[in-house]
Amino acid sequence: MMYDYLIVGAGISGCVIAERVANILNKKVLIIDSRNHIGGNCYDYLDENGILVHKYGPHIFHTKSKLVFDYISKFTEWEVYFHRVLANVDGIDIPVPFNFDAIYKVFPPKLANEIESKLLEKYSYGQKIPILELRKSSDPLLKFLYEYIYEKIFLNYTIKQWHLSPDEIDESITGRIPVYLSRDDRYFQDKYQAMPKDGYTAIFNKMIAHPNIELKLNMRLSDIENEISYDKLIYTGKIDEFFDYKYGELPYRSLDFKLEVYEIEFYQKVAQNNFPNNFDFTRITEFKHFYKRKINNNTIVAKEYPTQHIIGQNEAYYPIINNENKILYDKYINEAKQLENVYFIGRLAEYMYYNMDETFLSALKLFDILKENNVTH
Ligand SMILES: Cc1cc2nc3c(=O)[nH]c(=O)nc-3n(C[C@H](O)[C@H](O)[C@H](O)COP(=O)(O)OP(=O)(O)OC[C@H]3O[C@@H](n4cnc5c(N)ncnc54)[C@H](O)[C@@H]3O)c2cc1C
Protein backbone atom coordinates (compact mmCIF):
# COMPACT_ATOMS: atom_id res chain seq x y z
CA MET A 1 0.00 0.00 0.00
CA MET A 2 1.28 3.49 -0.89
CA TYR A 3 0.76 6.60 1.27
CA ASP A 4 2.06 10.14 0.98
CA TYR A 5 2.44 10.36 4.75
CA LEU A 6 2.93 7.82 7.50
CA ILE A 7 2.23 9.43 10.85
CA VAL A 8 3.29 7.63 14.01
CA GLY A 9 1.16 8.67 16.97
CA ALA A 10 -2.45 9.89 17.01
CA GLY A 11 -2.03 12.54 19.73
CA ILE A 12 -2.23 16.29 19.12
CA SER A 13 0.94 16.36 16.99
CA GLY A 14 -0.05 13.46 14.74
CA CYS A 15 -3.70 14.48 14.34
CA VAL A 16 -2.84 18.10 13.42
CA ILE A 17 -0.45 17.01 10.67
CA ALA A 18 -2.91 14.35 9.43
CA GLU A 19 -5.79 16.84 9.31
CA ARG A 20 -3.76 19.58 7.61
CA VAL A 21 -2.03 17.49 4.94
CA ALA A 22 -5.26 15.64 4.11
CA ASN A 23 -7.42 18.76 3.94
CA ILE A 24 -5.06 21.39 2.59
CA LEU A 25 -2.55 19.36 0.56
CA ASN A 26 -4.98 16.58 -0.41
CA LYS A 27 -2.43 13.93 0.59
CA LYS A 28 -3.10 10.31 1.47
CA VAL A 29 -2.27 9.61 5.12
CA LEU A 30 -1.87 6.56 7.32
CA ILE A 31 -1.87 7.40 11.02
CA ILE A 32 -1.00 4.67 13.51
CA ASP A 33 -0.93 4.46 17.28
CA SER A 34 0.29 1.71 19.57
CA ARG A 35 -2.57 2.43 21.97
CA ASN A 36 -6.17 1.31 21.43
CA HIS A 37 -7.44 4.87 21.14
CA ILE A 38 -6.62 8.21 19.56
CA GLY A 39 -5.86 11.47 21.38
CA GLY A 40 -2.53 10.51 22.95
CA ASN A 41 -2.30 11.78 26.51
CA CYS A 42 -5.32 14.06 26.00
CA TYR A 43 -7.62 11.04 25.65
CA ASP A 44 -10.84 11.24 27.69
CA TYR A 45 -13.89 8.97 27.99
CA LEU A 46 -17.34 9.03 29.58
CA ASP A 47 -17.56 6.80 32.66
CA GLU A 48 -20.76 4.99 33.67
CA ASN A 49 -22.00 8.09 35.52
CA GLY A 50 -21.60 10.33 32.47
CA ILE A 51 -18.47 12.03 33.83
CA LEU A 52 -15.68 12.80 31.34
CA VAL A 53 -12.56 11.21 32.79
CA HIS A 54 -9.08 12.20 31.58
CA LYS A 55 -7.27 8.87 31.43
CA TYR A 56 -3.72 10.30 31.47
CA GLY A 57 -4.25 13.04 34.05
CA PRO A 58 -6.22 16.28 34.10
CA HIS A 59 -5.92 18.34 30.93
CA ILE A 60 -6.95 21.98 31.18
CA PHE A 61 -6.88 23.95 27.99
CA HIS A 62 -5.44 27.45 28.16
CA THR A 63 -3.62 29.63 25.66
CA LYS A 64 -2.69 33.17 24.74
CA SER A 65 -2.61 32.18 21.07
CA LYS A 66 -5.64 33.19 19.01
CA LEU A 67 -4.24 31.10 16.17
CA VAL A 68 -4.34 27.94 18.27
CA PHE A 69 -7.73 28.73 19.79
CA ASP A 70 -9.27 29.45 16.37
CA TYR A 71 -7.77 26.30 14.89
CA ILE A 72 -9.17 24.02 17.63
CA SER A 73 -12.51 25.86 17.49
CA LYS A 74 -13.05 24.40 14.00
CA PHE A 75 -13.56 21.06 15.75
CA THR A 76 -15.32 21.93 18.99
CA GLU A 77 -17.50 24.31 20.92
CA TRP A 78 -16.26 25.34 24.35
CA GLU A 79 -17.56 25.60 27.91
CA VAL A 80 -16.19 28.39 30.06
CA TYR A 81 -13.98 26.94 32.76
CA PHE A 82 -11.42 28.60 35.02
CA HIS A 83 -9.11 26.16 36.72
CA ARG A 84 -8.63 26.64 40.45
CA VAL A 85 -6.13 24.74 42.56
CA LEU A 86 -5.90 24.53 46.34
CA ALA A 87 -2.86 23.26 48.23
CA ASN A 88 -3.31 21.74 51.64
CA VAL A 89 -0.63 23.23 53.90
CA ASP A 90 -0.71 22.44 57.62
CA GLY A 91 -4.39 21.54 57.24
CA ILE A 92 -5.34 24.84 55.57
CA ASP A 93 -6.42 25.05 51.92
CA ILE A 94 -4.61 27.88 50.18
CA PRO A 95 -4.79 29.06 46.56
CA VAL A 96 -2.15 28.01 44.04
CA PRO A 97 -0.32 30.01 42.75
CA PHE A 98 0.49 31.46 46.17
CA ASN A 99 -1.17 34.91 46.11
CA PHE A 100 -2.17 37.68 48.53
CA ASP A 101 -5.13 35.63 49.81
CA ALA A 102 -2.71 32.79 50.58
CA ILE A 103 -0.49 35.21 52.54
CA TYR A 104 -3.48 36.23 54.69
CA LYS A 105 -4.54 32.60 55.17
CA VAL A 106 -1.23 31.34 56.50
CA PHE A 107 0.19 34.32 58.41
CA PRO A 108 -1.26 36.46 61.25
CA PRO A 109 -2.89 39.67 59.88
CA LYS A 110 -0.11 42.09 60.96
CA LEU A 111 2.67 39.97 59.42
CA ALA A 112 0.58 39.33 56.30
CA ASN A 113 0.05 43.06 55.91
CA GLU A 114 3.77 43.79 56.25
CA ILE A 115 4.63 41.16 53.62
CA GLU A 116 1.98 42.46 51.25
CA SER A 117 3.28 46.06 51.63
CA LYS A 118 6.87 44.96 51.14
CA LEU A 119 6.00 43.05 47.96
CA LEU A 120 4.10 46.02 46.56
CA GLU A 121 6.96 48.35 47.44
CA LYS A 122 9.34 46.29 45.35
CA TYR A 123 7.07 44.95 42.59
CA SER A 124 3.79 45.90 40.90
CA TYR A 125 0.35 44.52 41.61
CA GLY A 126 -0.42 41.71 39.14
CA GLN A 127 3.22 40.61 38.69
CA LYS A 128 4.24 36.97 39.05
CA ILE A 129 7.53 36.68 40.89
CA PRO A 130 9.37 33.34 40.62
CA ILE A 131 10.25 32.21 44.12
CA LEU A 132 13.85 31.77 42.96
CA GLU A 133 13.95 35.56 42.62
CA LEU A 134 12.75 36.07 46.20
CA ARG A 135 15.61 33.86 47.34
CA LYS A 136 18.09 36.42 45.99
CA SER A 137 16.45 39.27 47.90
CA SER A 138 18.39 40.90 50.75
CA ASP A 139 15.13 41.93 52.48
CA PRO A 140 14.50 39.72 55.56
CA LEU A 141 10.70 39.69 55.06
CA LEU A 142 10.96 38.58 51.42
CA LYS A 143 13.55 35.99 52.38
CA PHE A 144 11.20 34.74 55.08
CA LEU A 145 8.40 34.46 52.50
CA TYR A 146 10.70 32.60 50.13
CA GLU A 147 11.68 30.15 52.88
CA TYR A 148 8.05 29.56 53.86
CA ILE A 149 6.92 28.82 50.28
CA TYR A 150 10.03 26.78 49.57
CA GLU A 151 9.60 24.57 52.67
CA LYS A 152 5.83 24.25 52.79
CA ILE A 153 4.79 24.20 49.13
CA PHE A 154 7.72 23.64 46.86
CA LEU A 155 10.34 21.34 48.41
CA ASN A 156 8.42 18.18 49.28
CA TYR A 157 6.11 18.43 46.26
CA THR A 158 9.14 18.66 43.98
CA ILE A 159 10.86 15.72 45.64
CA LYS A 160 7.65 13.65 45.33
CA GLN A 161 7.12 14.67 41.73
CA TRP A 162 10.68 14.29 40.44
CA HIS A 163 12.43 12.15 43.03
CA LEU A 164 15.22 14.73 42.76
CA SER A 165 16.21 17.68 44.89
CA PRO A 166 15.23 21.04 43.34
CA ASP A 167 18.92 21.80 42.56
CA GLU A 168 19.08 18.79 40.26
CA ILE A 169 16.19 19.99 38.09
CA ASP A 170 16.36 22.50 35.27
CA GLU A 171 15.27 26.03 36.19
CA SER A 172 12.74 25.97 33.35
CA ILE A 173 10.70 23.69 35.63
CA THR A 174 11.51 25.04 39.10
CA GLY A 175 11.34 28.61 37.80
CA ARG A 176 7.66 28.05 37.01
CA ILE A 177 6.66 28.37 40.69
CA PRO A 178 5.62 32.00 41.26
CA VAL A 179 4.19 34.23 43.96
CA TYR A 180 1.30 35.99 42.28
CA LEU A 181 0.85 39.56 43.52
CA SER A 182 -2.89 39.49 43.08
CA ARG A 183 -6.19 38.28 44.51
CA ASP A 184 -6.97 36.44 41.25
CA ASP A 185 -7.23 32.83 42.40
CA ARG A 186 -7.32 31.26 38.92
CA TYR A 187 -4.48 28.90 38.09
CA PHE A 188 -4.06 30.42 34.62
CA GLN A 189 -4.50 33.98 33.38
CA ASP A 190 -4.50 33.27 29.63
CA LYS A 191 -7.11 34.98 27.47
CA TYR A 192 -8.47 31.68 26.20
CA GLN A 193 -9.20 29.02 28.82
CA ALA A 194 -12.05 26.58 28.49
CA MET A 195 -13.07 22.95 28.27
CA PRO A 196 -14.05 21.42 24.91
CA LYS A 197 -17.82 20.88 25.06
CA ASP A 198 -17.71 17.15 24.27
CA GLY A 199 -14.20 16.52 25.54
CA TYR A 200 -10.85 16.10 23.83
CA THR A 201 -11.32 12.72 22.13
CA ALA A 202 -14.27 14.15 20.20
CA ILE A 203 -11.94 16.84 18.80
CA PHE A 204 -9.46 14.27 17.50
CA ASN A 205 -12.25 12.14 16.01
CA LYS A 206 -13.43 15.15 14.02
CA MET A 207 -9.92 16.12 12.97
CA ILE A 208 -9.13 12.80 11.35
CA ALA A 209 -12.58 12.06 9.90
CA HIS A 210 -11.47 12.55 6.29
CA PRO A 211 -11.51 10.13 3.32
CA ASN A 212 -7.76 10.68 2.81
CA ILE A 213 -6.94 9.55 6.36
CA GLU A 214 -6.70 5.92 7.41
CA LEU A 215 -6.25 5.07 11.10
CA LYS A 216 -4.74 1.87 12.52
CA LEU A 217 -4.75 1.40 16.29
CA ASN A 218 -2.76 -1.11 18.37
CA MET A 219 0.03 -0.76 15.86
CA ARG A 220 3.66 0.25 16.36
CA LEU A 221 5.93 1.62 13.67
CA SER A 222 7.99 -1.59 13.76
CA ASP A 223 4.82 -3.67 12.99
CA ILE A 224 4.17 -1.91 9.73
CA GLU A 225 7.21 -0.08 8.34
CA ASN A 226 8.26 -2.91 6.02
CA GLU A 227 4.73 -3.57 4.73
CA ILE A 228 3.85 -0.18 3.30
CA SER A 229 5.56 2.56 1.35
CA TYR A 230 5.32 6.27 1.99
CA ASP A 231 7.01 9.50 0.98
CA LYS A 232 7.26 11.19 4.34
CA LEU A 233 7.35 9.96 7.92
CA ILE A 234 6.06 12.08 10.80
CA TYR A 235 7.23 10.57 14.06
CA THR A 236 5.68 11.69 17.37
CA GLY A 237 6.97 8.87 19.59
CA LYS A 238 10.11 8.78 21.75
CA ILE A 239 13.16 9.79 19.74
CA ASP A 240 15.47 7.45 21.70
CA GLU A 241 13.16 4.52 20.91
CA PHE A 242 13.24 5.41 17.20
CA PHE A 243 17.03 4.98 17.28
CA ASP A 244 16.85 1.80 19.40
CA TYR A 245 18.28 3.63 22.41
CA LYS A 246 21.74 3.54 20.80
CA TYR A 247 23.07 6.43 22.93
CA GLY A 248 21.08 5.40 26.02
CA GLU A 249 17.62 6.12 27.40
CA LEU A 250 16.25 9.62 27.77
CA PRO A 251 14.84 9.65 31.32
CA TYR A 252 11.18 10.38 32.08
CA ARG A 253 8.98 10.52 35.16
CA SER A 254 5.89 8.36 35.10
CA LEU A 255 2.59 8.58 36.99
CA ASP A 256 0.24 6.08 38.49
CA PHE A 257 -3.41 7.22 38.60
CA LYS A 258 -5.68 5.59 41.22
CA LEU A 259 -9.33 6.22 40.42
CA GLU A 260 -11.88 6.25 43.25
CA VAL A 261 -15.66 6.53 42.88
CA TYR A 262 -17.76 8.07 45.66
CA GLU A 263 -21.54 8.18 46.11
CA ILE A 264 -21.57 11.87 46.97
CA GLU A 265 -22.18 14.97 44.90
CA PHE A 266 -18.70 16.47 45.25
CA TYR A 267 -15.53 15.16 46.93
CA GLN A 268 -13.65 18.49 47.11
CA LYS A 269 -14.30 22.20 46.57
CA VAL A 270 -12.29 22.60 43.35
CA ALA A 271 -11.08 20.36 40.52
CA GLN A 272 -7.56 20.06 41.89
CA ASN A 273 -6.23 19.72 45.43
CA ASN A 274 -2.47 19.53 45.91
CA PHE A 275 -0.83 17.79 48.84
CA PRO A 276 2.75 19.06 49.01
CA ASN A 277 3.68 17.51 52.34
CA ASN A 278 1.23 14.75 53.21
CA PHE A 279 0.65 11.38 51.55
CA ASP A 280 2.53 9.78 48.64
CA PHE A 281 0.26 11.22 45.97
CA THR A 282 0.82 14.79 44.76
CA ARG A 283 -2.71 15.80 43.87
CA ILE A 284 -6.35 14.75 43.67
CA THR A 285 -8.39 15.70 40.62
CA GLU A 286 -12.18 15.65 40.64
CA PHE A 287 -13.26 15.56 36.99
CA LYS A 288 -16.86 16.62 37.64
CA HIS A 289 -15.75 20.22 38.29
CA PHE A 290 -14.63 20.67 34.67
CA TYR A 291 -18.21 20.96 33.37
CA LYS A 292 -21.28 22.69 34.76
CA ARG A 293 -23.71 19.99 33.62
CA LYS A 294 -25.94 18.23 36.14
CA ILE A 295 -24.75 14.72 36.86
CA ASN A 296 -26.17 12.26 39.40
CA ASN A 297 -24.91 11.95 42.94
CA ASN A 298 -21.70 10.11 42.10
CA THR A 299 -18.27 11.48 41.58
CA ILE A 300 -14.89 10.14 40.51
CA VAL A 301 -11.46 11.34 41.59
CA ALA A 302 -7.91 10.48 40.53
CA LYS A 303 -5.05 10.34 43.01
CA GLU A 304 -1.75 10.89 41.25
CA TYR A 305 1.37 9.00 42.36
CA PRO A 306 4.65 9.95 40.62
CA THR A 307 6.86 6.95 39.84
CA GLN A 308 9.97 6.00 37.95
CA HIS A 309 9.43 5.41 34.24
CA ILE A 310 10.32 1.87 33.19
CA ILE A 311 10.17 1.06 29.48
CA GLY A 312 7.42 -1.46 28.72
CA GLN A 313 5.88 -1.15 32.19
CA ASN A 314 4.43 2.34 32.37
CA GLU A 315 4.01 5.55 30.39
CA ALA A 316 6.72 8.16 29.80
CA TYR A 317 5.04 11.36 31.06
CA TYR A 318 7.43 14.14 31.98
CA PRO A 319 10.88 14.51 30.39
CA ILE A 320 13.50 15.07 33.11
CA ILE A 321 15.13 18.10 31.56
CA ASN A 322 18.65 18.88 32.80
CA ASN A 323 22.02 19.51 31.15
CA GLU A 324 23.06 15.87 31.00
CA ASN A 325 19.79 14.83 29.36
CA LYS A 326 19.84 17.75 26.95
CA ILE A 327 23.28 16.59 25.75
CA LEU A 328 21.91 13.08 25.25
CA TYR A 329 18.91 14.44 23.36
CA ASP A 330 21.23 16.47 21.09
CA LYS A 331 22.96 13.24 20.02
CA TYR A 332 19.63 11.85 18.84
CA ILE A 333 18.45 15.04 17.15
CA ASN A 334 21.76 15.39 15.30
CA GLU A 335 21.25 11.89 13.95
CA ALA A 336 17.62 12.70 13.11
CA LYS A 337 18.75 15.70 11.04
CA GLN A 338 20.66 13.35 8.71
CA LEU A 339 17.43 11.61 7.69
CA GLU A 340 15.52 12.84 4.68
CA ASN A 341 11.73 13.15 4.73
CA VAL A 342 11.52 12.13 8.40
CA TYR A 343 10.18 14.73 10.84
CA PHE A 344 10.30 14.48 14.64
CA ILE A 345 7.56 16.40 16.39
CA GLY A 346 5.74 16.52 19.73
CA ARG A 347 6.62 16.16 23.38
CA LEU A 348 8.27 12.73 23.07
CA ALA A 349 10.15 13.30 19.81
CA GLU A 350 11.35 16.75 20.89
CA TYR A 351 11.87 15.73 24.56
CA MET A 352 10.01 18.85 25.70
CA TYR A 353 7.44 19.69 28.32
CA TYR A 354 4.81 21.07 25.96
CA ASN A 355 1.40 22.26 27.09
CA MET A 356 -1.39 21.39 24.66
CA ASP A 357 -1.40 24.81 23.00
CA GLU A 358 2.36 24.65 22.48
CA THR A 359 1.99 21.21 20.92
CA PHE A 360 -0.71 22.49 18.55
CA LEU A 361 1.45 25.47 17.63
CA SER A 362 4.54 23.39 17.00
CA ALA A 363 2.56 21.01 14.74
CA LEU A 364 0.97 23.90 12.84
CA LYS A 365 4.47 25.35 12.28
CA LEU A 366 5.71 22.03 10.95
CA PHE A 367 2.75 21.95 8.61
CA ASP A 368 3.80 25.35 7.21
CA ILE A 369 7.20 23.84 6.37
CA LEU A 370 5.61 20.78 4.76
CA LYS A 371 3.33 23.04 2.73
CA GLU A 372 6.25 25.16 1.58
CA ASN A 373 8.20 22.06 0.49
CA ASN A 374 5.12 20.75 -1.27
CA VAL A 375 4.91 23.90 -3.41
CA THR A 376 8.60 23.98 -4.30
CA HIS A 377 8.73 20.29 -5.34
C1 LIG B 1 -0.07 14.28 33.41
C2 LIG B 1 -0.12 15.33 32.33
C3 LIG B 1 -1.00 16.38 32.47
C4 LIG B 1 -1.04 17.37 31.50
N1 LIG B 1 -1.91 18.40 31.68
C5 LIG B 1 -1.96 19.38 30.77
C6 LIG B 1 -2.84 20.48 30.96
O1 LIG B 1 -3.57 20.56 31.95
N2 LIG B 1 -2.87 21.46 30.02
C7 LIG B 1 -2.08 21.42 28.91
O2 LIG B 1 -2.15 22.34 28.08
N3 LIG B 1 -1.23 20.37 28.69
C8 LIG B 1 -1.15 19.35 29.59
N4 LIG B 1 -0.31 18.29 29.38
C9 LIG B 1 0.50 18.24 28.14
C10 LIG B 1 -0.21 17.45 26.99
O3 LIG B 1 -0.52 16.15 27.42
C11 LIG B 1 0.72 17.41 25.77
O4 LIG B 1 0.96 18.71 25.30
C12 LIG B 1 0.18 16.59 24.58
O5 LIG B 1 -0.41 15.39 24.96
C13 LIG B 1 1.31 16.29 23.61
O6 LIG B 1 0.81 15.68 22.46
P1 LIG B 1 1.74 14.80 21.52
O7 LIG B 1 0.93 14.45 20.32
O8 LIG B 1 3.03 15.49 21.27
O9 LIG B 1 2.12 13.52 22.38
P2 LIG B 1 1.22 12.35 22.97
O10 LIG B 1 -0.06 12.86 23.48
O11 LIG B 1 2.10 11.62 23.92
O12 LIG B 1 0.94 11.41 21.71
C14 LIG B 1 1.92 10.57 21.16
C15 LIG B 1 1.23 9.31 20.67
O13 LIG B 1 2.18 8.51 19.94
C16 LIG B 1 1.96 7.14 20.24
N5 LIG B 1 3.24 6.45 19.97
C17 LIG B 1 4.44 6.68 20.55
N6 LIG B 1 5.39 5.87 20.02
C18 LIG B 1 4.77 5.08 19.09
C19 LIG B 1 5.22 4.05 18.21
N7 LIG B 1 6.51 3.69 18.15
N8 LIG B 1 4.31 3.47 17.38
C20 LIG B 1 3.01 3.86 17.41
N9 LIG B 1 2.53 4.83 18.22
C21 LIG B 1 3.39 5.44 19.05
C22 LIG B 1 1.56 7.15 21.69
O14 LIG B 1 0.81 6.00 22.01
C23 LIG B 1 0.72 8.43 21.80
O15 LIG B 1 -0.65 8.17 21.63
C24 LIG B 1 -0.20 17.31 30.35
C25 LIG B 1 0.69 16.24 30.23
C26 LIG B 1 0.75 15.27 31.22
C27 LIG B 1 1.75 14.16 31.08
PDBQT file of the ligand as one rigid body, heavy atoms in Angstrom, charges set to zero:
ROOT
HETATM    1  C1  LIG A 401      -0.066  14.276  33.406  1.00  0.00    +0.000 C 
HETATM    2  C2  LIG A 401      -0.120  15.330  32.334  1.00  0.00    +0.000 A 
HETATM    3  C3  LIG A 401      -1.002  16.383  32.469  1.00  0.00    +0.000 A 
HETATM    4  C4  LIG A 401      -1.040  17.369  31.498  1.00  0.00    +0.000 A 
HETATM    5  N1  LIG A 401      -1.913  18.395  31.681  1.00  0.00    +0.000 NA
HETATM    6  C5  LIG A 401      -1.960  19.377  30.768  1.00  0.00    +0.000 A 
HETATM    7  C6  LIG A 401      -2.842  20.483  30.962  1.00  0.00    +0.000 A 
HETATM    8  O1  LIG A 401      -3.573  20.565  31.949  1.00  0.00    +0.000 OA
HETATM    9  N2  LIG A 401      -2.873  21.456  30.017  1.00  0.00    +0.000 N 
HETATM   10  C7  LIG A 401      -2.076  21.418  28.908  1.00  0.00    +0.000 A 
HETATM   11  O2  LIG A 401      -2.147  22.339  28.083  1.00  0.00    +0.000 OA
HETATM   12  N3  LIG A 401      -1.232  20.374  28.692  1.00  0.00    +0.000 NA
HETATM   13  C8  LIG A 401      -1.152  19.355  29.586  1.00  0.00    +0.000 A 
HETATM   14  N4  LIG A 401      -0.307  18.290  29.380  1.00  0.00    +0.000 N 
HETATM   15  C9  LIG A 401       0.501  18.240  28.136  1.00  0.00    +0.000 C 
HETATM   16  C10 LIG A 401      -0.208  17.451  26.992  1.00  0.00    +0.000 C 
HETATM   17  O3  LIG A 401      -0.519  16.155  27.416  1.00  0.00    +0.000 OA
HETATM   18  C11 LIG A 401       0.721  17.407  25.768  1.00  0.00    +0.000 C 
HETATM   19  O4  LIG A 401       0.959  18.714  25.304  1.00  0.00    +0.000 OA
HETATM   20  C12 LIG A 401       0.180  16.590  24.584  1.00  0.00    +0.000 C 
HETATM   21  O5  LIG A 401      -0.410  15.389  24.958  1.00  0.00    +0.000 OA
HETATM   22  C13 LIG A 401       1.312  16.291  23.614  1.00  0.00    +0.000 C 
HETATM   23  O6  LIG A 401       0.808  15.685  22.459  1.00  0.00    +0.000 OA
HETATM   24  P1  LIG A 401       1.735  14.805  21.515  1.00  0.00    +0.000 P 
HETATM   25  O7  LIG A 401       0.932  14.449  20.318  1.00  0.00    +0.000 OA
HETATM   26  O8  LIG A 401       3.034  15.487  21.271  1.00  0.00    +0.000 OA
HETATM   27  O9  LIG A 401       2.116  13.520  22.380  1.00  0.00    +0.000 OA
HETATM   28  P2  LIG A 401       1.220  12.349  22.971  1.00  0.00    +0.000 P 
HETATM   29  O10 LIG A 401      -0.063  12.856  23.479  1.00  0.00    +0.000 OA
HETATM   30  O11 LIG A 401       2.097  11.615  23.920  1.00  0.00    +0.000 OA
HETATM   31  O12 LIG A 401       0.936  11.413  21.708  1.00  0.00    +0.000 OA
HETATM   32  C14 LIG A 401       1.924  10.572  21.156  1.00  0.00    +0.000 C 
HETATM   33  C15 LIG A 401       1.225   9.310  20.671  1.00  0.00    +0.000 C 
HETATM   34  O13 LIG A 401       2.180   8.511  19.944  1.00  0.00    +0.000 OA
HETATM   35  C16 LIG A 401       1.963   7.138  20.236  1.00  0.00    +0.000 C 
HETATM   36  N5  LIG A 401       3.238   6.449  19.973  1.00  0.00    +0.000 N 
HETATM   37  C17 LIG A 401       4.442   6.678  20.545  1.00  0.00    +0.000 A 
HETATM   38  N6  LIG A 401       5.392   5.870  20.024  1.00  0.00    +0.000 NA
HETATM   39  C18 LIG A 401       4.767   5.084  19.091  1.00  0.00    +0.000 A 
HETATM   40  C19 LIG A 401       5.221   4.050  18.208  1.00  0.00    +0.000 A 
HETATM   41  N7  LIG A 401       6.505   3.687  18.152  1.00  0.00    +0.000 N 
HETATM   42  N8  LIG A 401       4.307   3.474  17.383  1.00  0.00    +0.000 NA
HETATM   43  C20 LIG A 401       3.009   3.857  17.414  1.00  0.00    +0.000 A 
HETATM   44  N9  LIG A 401       2.535   4.832  18.225  1.00  0.00    +0.000 NA
HETATM   45  C21 LIG A 401       3.393   5.443  19.053  1.00  0.00    +0.000 A 
HETATM   46  C22 LIG A 401       1.563   7.149  21.690  1.00  0.00    +0.000 C 
HETATM   47  O14 LIG A 401       0.807   6.000  22.010  1.00  0.00    +0.000 OA
HETATM   48  C23 LIG A 401       0.722   8.428  21.801  1.00  0.00    +0.000 C 
HETATM   49  O15 LIG A 401      -0.649   8.171  21.626  1.00  0.00    +0.000 OA
HETATM   50  C24 LIG A 401      -0.199  17.305  30.353  1.00  0.00    +0.000 A 
HETATM   51  C25 LIG A 401       0.692  16.238  30.228  1.00  0.00    +0.000 A 
HETATM   52  C26 LIG A 401       0.753  15.274  31.215  1.00  0.00    +0.000 A 
HETATM   53  C27 LIG A 401       1.753  14.163  31.077  1.00  0.00    +0.000 C 
ENDROOT
TORSDOF 0
